[in-house]
């Protein structure tokens, strides 16, 4: 169940006053609280972030971070995406408070409490502020959609459900085989 704290519009200054570890994101000026992710959500996150970490640490092209890390997009939007990639030549910068500016890649793993925001409001903001690539990972459907940000906005770049591979446009050598991400656990 999500909890929304009501006030006027909140800003990043309000957000930064929350205690460290508070389960909130600032989405379009509203403080949105989400429960901790499920074990399956965490398994998928670990597998994806590990693959990215191994690739980026060898190539030295950038860094991968995983939740919780604050990503400051503008005065009314500070998110904690599941996985964030900041490339050396990208717009985003790593600072003491988190990631400042639009990351090169954002991966959101859907869960019942966050899916609405990941598929609508956050997706629109990521598109508007210039996130180069947005991945939507759906553990329930065993599906991944990759959106590339173009002059026309987000366009579907790669999509797979059940089995097969998806590929990144931002990191061309990054491919994901679904069976490696959605493993069955006994």
PENORNOR-V193085 format. One record per helix or strand of 2 or more residues. SS is the DSSP state (alpha for helix, beta for strand). FROM is the first residue (numbers start at 0). TO is the last residue. If there is no record, write none. Layout:
# PENORNOR-V193085
SS|FROM|TO + SS|FROM|TO
This chain:
# PENORNOR-V193085
beta|2|4 + alpha|11|15 + beta|23|26 + beta|29|32 + alpha|38|58 + beta|61|65 + beta|70|73 + beta|76|78 + beta|82|86 + beta|92|94 + beta|97|99 + beta|104|108 + alpha|114|118 + alpha|120|128 + beta|132|137 + beta|142|149 + beta|152|160 + beta|164|166 + beta|174|176 + alpha|177|180
